[in-house]
Amino acid sequence: MSTIQKFKLVFFAPAPNTRAILDHLFRKYPKELGKIGHYEQCAFVSRGTGQYKPLEEAQPAIGTPGELVFIEEDRVELLVIDQGEKIQLRNAVQELKKVHPYEEVAYDIYRLEGL
């Protein structure tokens, strides 16, 4: 028997792509992502500047290999409700990678503890 677990998924996206990524994720997983009580599509989005330097073998969506890139990005935080086997969490991350424009998606996962 599985126990419901909650995680926070945090990812970084180019600012112009954030809305489309969130819309896609919420449409694909309406019961698992961004649902808090009687509210849905909940997320926290904060703006900042990201930087990276693609290596020569990289195929960056934005930028040129060997050159440092500074880009306006959003940090997005949303709740993932998992049924206990991390299947919903894995599905959410796989879907994020499919819809995200970057070759390598930067993301963090935090397990949430309830009291």
Secondary structure, DSSP 8 states (H G I E B T S, - for coil): ----EEEEEEEEEEGGGHHHHHHHHHHH-TTTBS-BTTB-S--EEEEEEEEE---TT---SSS-TTS-EEEEEEEEEEEEEE-SSSHHHHHHHHHHHHH-SSSS--EEEEEE---
